[in-house]
Amino acid sequence: MEAVPSSSGVPHPGYACRNISTSSALQNRTHVSCDIKGDVAVVRFNTPNSKVNTLSKQLSAEFTDVMNEIWANEAVRSAVLISSKPGSFIAGADLNMLEACKTAQEVTQLSQDGQKMLEKIENSPKPVVAAISGSCLGGGLEVAIACHYRVATKDRKTVLGTPEVLLGLLPGAGGTQRLPKMVGLPAAFDMMLTGRNIRADRAKKMGLVDQLVEPLGPGLKTPEARTIEYLEEVAINFARGLANKTVSAKRSRGLMQRLTDYAMALPFVRQQVYKTVESKVQKQTKGLYPAPLKIIEVVKTGLDQGNDAGYLIEAQSFGQLAMTKESKALMGLYHGQVHCKKNKFGNPQKEVKTLAVLGAGLMGAGIAQVSVDKGIKTILKDTAQKGLDRGQQQVYKGLNSKVKKKSLTSFERDSILSNLMGQLDYKGFEKADMVIEAVFEDINVKHKVLKEVEAVIPAHCVFASNTSALPISQIAAASKRPEKVIGMHYFSPVDKMQLLEIITTDKTSQDTAASAVAVGLKQGKVVIVVKDGPGFYTTRCLGPMLSEVVRVLQEGIDPKKVDAISTAFGFPVGAATLIDEVGVDVATHVAEDLGKAFGERFGGGSIDLFKLMVQKGFLGRKAGKGFYVYQEGVKNRSVNSGMDEILQKFRVPANPDVCSDEDIQMRLVTRFVNEAAMCLQEGILSNPLEGDIGAVFGLGFPPCLGGPFRFADSYGARQLVDKLRKYEAVYGSQFTPCQLLLDHANSPSKKFHQ
């Protein structure tokens, strides 16, 4: 559309978009707006009622309309794409739109529509500049790399990446074809196969971004608002420069990059790269995830057979992957994470500003680290100076590793550490808003510290226990204010494991629960909330599975084989290694407690085998010996030969009907899933979604299966019950299916996830 000249014959800047208002498009545009500054059109993305912009049907349609108007408007010579949201350029495609598709063809069509639109931008006669602030991920990155130039703010919040692989997908709007040409094959594979986020400064070095803009400080407006205005100004200048040919979009590539490009142009070098990457992917995914191998195939097709073939196979593969059960499982986990990042109890009456942690062991120091680095003033108390020193050293090491990775400066590290107080007494506890105890797993020790703490803390202070199996109501029995007592079960190592399991008793108040969830979310955790009972949810599901692992070992299958069988099924850590990681003493302790609570159902392997291991000092990784021998810096660990006589002593005959690799996998998994279903049946879990999240993020249940409930849906409850009955015939009541699974097996329309 042409700009209408004013009486002086000069088009008004901004007039073009004003006079479009005669068309219906403008009145109804809610996601994309456009204003014209001189001869540059500024296109703004702003998804209403959302923290982030996503490429929904609505946004894509409006974006297409706006671009068509810009191309038709002779007064406009270039365009800038920018977001009105400070923390998000475009965070990716709208997942609900993908999930609404019933067939692979529909998803392929969405991919092809995206490809066509971005191809028009890439071939636009008018230069288009992407002005990036905040998350520029997935489809958002694909929009940016189709533009002629990219300017980004050099800010922590600005990250670029292709996380599609983490949802079992691949970049479906031309990303697999454009990215290798832009950053080179090795870097493109690294981005697409790991889904890792790339910060702005690194993106500039890689050639993913052309220009960086330093963020501004506060002025008449907030720093965010000023930075976005400045970013827009810089982008407009580049757009003008590109249109006037005073700025070149050609990148000067360094010598190393030029050499790499030259090498990658040789077919036999490329074949070598594909081979190396493929074998690495095979090793890491055990062939359980289809997306990474598809990504390699699609990139390969584009480079070896040209653009048309590349775009076609990208769209087709995108459609096929969206229909796989792996992608549905990973999408389910994504929705679960979003669900678990909300506080269902609302805002607590008082924000936790000072947190006290009792016990500076591995867990206590870990909890202190993830709290202090999120700006919570933290007191770390221990009973012995030696223990306290070790704990503080652990926090320092954890933060220092971030400095080494350049995600913190040494100044930031020191200012974070200045908020950590290490001490041997209860000084300052009168100011604490929450106390988390991580002392020894013994009910008498727990009662002792609870009484000591209640004598010094203020009335509003919450008392949380990081126990992995002792019922919270038993701990709260010694409290004068049981409504303020709650369980906060962290997983080791605390700074790496994402899950926090919060346990409420019948007496825990809503505000106490709100406080605990708020602290967990602030620490960056994925939070599930469960009811109290022996082993809560996570430990209780792990119990029967580990008992089965011990039985398998007693049947004569060596630890390495047990590990291989369980990782082949999708467990990130082998089952025997897991016992070493948990600690054999801890496992013994938990097994005894749960055995007392649940009786025969938690039987299987012999608990005396564990006790003998503890007696001999084979406590697992922390002691340097468990099922394996652990040495500093030795990657391929050997089986602990001292275990031979212990395993021999507890040897039981194996029944060949239930000892194939598949049977062993199913014996471990069916006991886990059956117990998870029982937790839902008894109301320990409030919904299957949190059950899946707890199992995957806390216990390493195979992510490709999406969790025990998603697995029960996809494998089929009937089939699961049949397996349980088969093993029940050999081993008895440990495999008796629970009522809820039987209900699902008897009515096929029943699903845990609709």
Helices and strands as residue ranges (DSSP letters): H 15-18, G 19-22, H 24-28, E 32-37, E 40-45, H 57-72, E 78-83, E 88-90, H 95-99, H 104-122, E 128-132, E 135-137, H 139-146, E 149-153, E 159-161, G 163-167, H 175-183, H 185-194, E 198-199, H 200-206, E 211-213, H 223-243, H 255-264, H 267-285, H 290-305, H 307-322, H 325-339, E 354-358, H 362-372, E 377-381, H 385-404, H 410-417, E 420-423, G 429-431, E 434-437, H 443-454, E 462-465, H 472-476, G 482-484, E 485-490, E 499-504, H 510-522, E 526-531, H 538-554, H 559-568, H 575-582, H 584-598, G 599-602, H 607-615, G 621-623, H 643-649, G 656-658, H 661-681, H 688-699, G 703-705, H 708-715, H 717-731, G 733-735, H 739-746
